[in-house]
Structures are given as structure tokens and as C-alpha cells.
Amino acid sequence: GAEVQTDYIPLLNSLAMYGWQLTCVLPTPIVKTNREGNLSTKQIVFLQRPSLPQKAKKKESKVNNL
């Protein structure tokens, strides 16, 4: 009967425009209760962005010219 809510979805959506992707979410042992009795936890979020293919092409062309 518990409902889980996350508040990092807007952050992920804004970073997705620039190629960032969520790779891992680690829950922490930190649990807090607010006045209404709702529980909240802290989480560590890992993001990564794939390397840009344009840089790889430039390096390849330099190697081929040598």
C-alpha cells in the first residue's frame, strides 16, 4: 500500500537533452520522517554521457595521414 515518488525525474529530463543518461541509483541508509509521517530517503544518482563520435573521427583521420 505504499506509494513511491521520486523528484529527480525533472533533472533527468533536462539533462537528457545534452546526452546524459542515468546509469545507476544507489539508495543510502538515510531515512527521514516528516510531520505528516511520510518517509523519505536520500539516493546517489550516477549519470554518464557517451563519447562524441566526432572526436573519434578526427583522431582516426590524423592516424591515417601519418
Stockholm file with secondary structure:
# STOCKHOLM 1.0

chainA/1-66         GAEVQTDYIPLLNSLAMYGWQLTCVLPTPIVKTNREGNLSTKQIVFLQRPSLPQKAKKKESKVNNL
#=GR chainA/1-66 SS CCCCCCSCHHHHHHHHTTTCEEEEEEEEEEEEECTTCCEEEEEEEEEECCCCHHHHHHHHHHHHHC
#=GC SS_cons        CCCCCCSCHHHHHHHHTTTCEEEEEEEEEEEEECTTCCEEEEEEEEEECCCCHHHHHHHHHHHHHC
//
